[in-house]
Amino acid sequence: MVLFSLWLGATAMAQDAEPAPLMTWDDVVVLERRQPDFPERAPADGLETLCVLELHVDAQGQPRRVETLNCPAPFSGEAIPAAMAWRLEPLIQDGTATPFRLSLTFRFTAPDPPAPRTALENKDER
C-alpha cells in the first residue's frame, strides 16, 4: 500500500529570482494523481519507507522534473514515474500561469504476506 502526502513550498522556478507566494493545501488542485506500486525488489519486512520528492511543475500544471530529496532505491524507481504522471491546475499569479515546485511524499508500506494455505486447500490442488 502506498499513501502520499503533499507539502507545498511553491516557489517560482529559475525564470525569475522572486519566489512565488507560499501556498497552502487549499491553494492546490490536483487534477490527476498516480500511486506508485510497491517495488517487487523491496524487502517486505513490514516497515514503512518514505520517499520525499521535489516536483517541478510548469505553467500548464505538468510536472517537468522530479528531484529525489530522500528516497532509497528501489522505491525511487516507482515513486518518480508516479510523480511525473500527476497533473495539477496551473498556479495563476497576477493573471499569469506560473511554474512552481512542491514537495511530494509517498509512504510505502509492504503488502501483507499471503495467508497460509490450509491442508484442505493443498489437498484440493492435487
C-alpha positions in Angstrom: 0.0 0.0 0.0 1.3 3.5 -0.8 0.0 6.6 0.7 1.0 10.1 -0.2 1.1 13.5 1.4 1.8 16.8 -0.2 3.7 19.7 1.3 3.7 22.8 -0.6 6.6 25.2 -0.9 5.6 27.0 -4.0 8.5 28.8 -5.4 9.0 30.3 -8.9 11.3 28.2 -11.0 14.5 29.5 -12.3 12.8 32.0 -14.6 12.9 34.8 -12.0 14.6 35.2 -8.7 11.5 36.3 -6.8 9.8 33.3 -5.2 6.1 32.6 -5.7 4.0 33.1 -2.5 3.8 30.2 -0.2 0.7 28.2 -0.9 -1.5 26.1 1.4 -3.1 22.8 0.5 -6.3 24.7 -0.2 -4.4 26.6 -3.0 -3.6 23.5 -5.0 -5.9 21.4 -7.1 -4.7 18.0 -8.1 -6.4 17.0 -11.4 -4.8 13.6 -11.7 -2.6 11.5 -9.5 -1.0 8.2 -9.7 0.0 6.0 -6.8 3.3 4.1 -7.1 3.4 0.4 -6.8 5.3 -1.3 -4.0 8.6 -2.4 -5.7 9.0 -6.1 -6.3 12.6 -6.0 -5.3 11.9 -4.2 -2.0 12.2 -6.1 1.3 8.7 -6.9 2.5 9.7 -6.7 6.2 6.6 -4.7 7.2 8.5 -1.5 7.7 7.4 1.8 6.1 9.6 3.7 3.7 9.1 7.4 3.0 10.1 8.9 -0.4 10.4 12.6 -0.4 10.5 14.2 -3.8 10.5 17.8 -5.1 8.2 18.2 -8.1 9.0 21.0 -10.6 5.7 21.9 -12.3 5.5 24.1 -15.4 3.0 26.9 -16.1 0.5 24.4 -17.5 0.4 22.2 -14.4 2.6 19.4 -15.9 5.5 18.0 -13.9 8.7 18.6 -15.8 11.3 17.3 -13.4 11.5 15.4 -10.2 14.3 15.7 -7.7 14.8 12.9 -5.1 15.3 14.5 -1.7 15.1 11.3 0.3 14.0 8.1 -1.4 16.0 4.9 -1.3 16.3 2.5 -4.2 14.3 0.6 -5.3 11.4 2.9 -4.1 12.6 5.8 -6.3 12.1 3.7 -9.4 8.4 3.6 -8.6 7.9 7.0 -7.0 9.5 9.1 -9.8 7.3 7.9 -12.7 4.2 8.1 -10.4 5.0 11.7 -9.5 5.6 12.6 -13.2 2.1 11.3 -14.0 0.5 13.9 -11.7 -1.4 16.8 -13.2 -2.2 20.0 -11.3 -4.2 23.1 -12.0 -1.8 25.9 -13.1 -0.7 28.4 -10.5 -2.1 31.8 -11.5 -0.3 34.9 -10.2 -1.3 38.4 -11.4 -3.3 36.8 -14.2 -0.4 34.7 -15.5 0.2 31.0 -15.2 3.5 30.5 -13.3 5.8 27.5 -12.8 6.2 26.2 -9.2 7.7 23.5 -7.1 6.2 21.4 -4.4 7.3 18.5 -2.1 5.6 15.2 -2.5 6.0 12.4 -0.1 4.9 8.8 -0.8 4.7 6.4 2.1 5.4 2.8 1.0 4.1 0.0 3.3 4.9 -3.6 2.4 1.9 -5.6 1.4 0.6 -8.2 3.8 2.0 -11.7 3.2 -0.4 -14.2 1.7 -2.4 -16.1 4.3 -1.1 -19.6 4.9 -2.8 -22.3 3.0 -4.8 -24.9 4.8 -4.2 -28.6 4.5 -7.6 -28.9 2.7 -6.6 -26.2 0.1 -3.4 -28.0 -0.5 -5.2 -31.3 -1.0 -7.8 -29.8 -3.4 -5.0 -28.7 -5.8 -3.7 -32.2 -6.2 
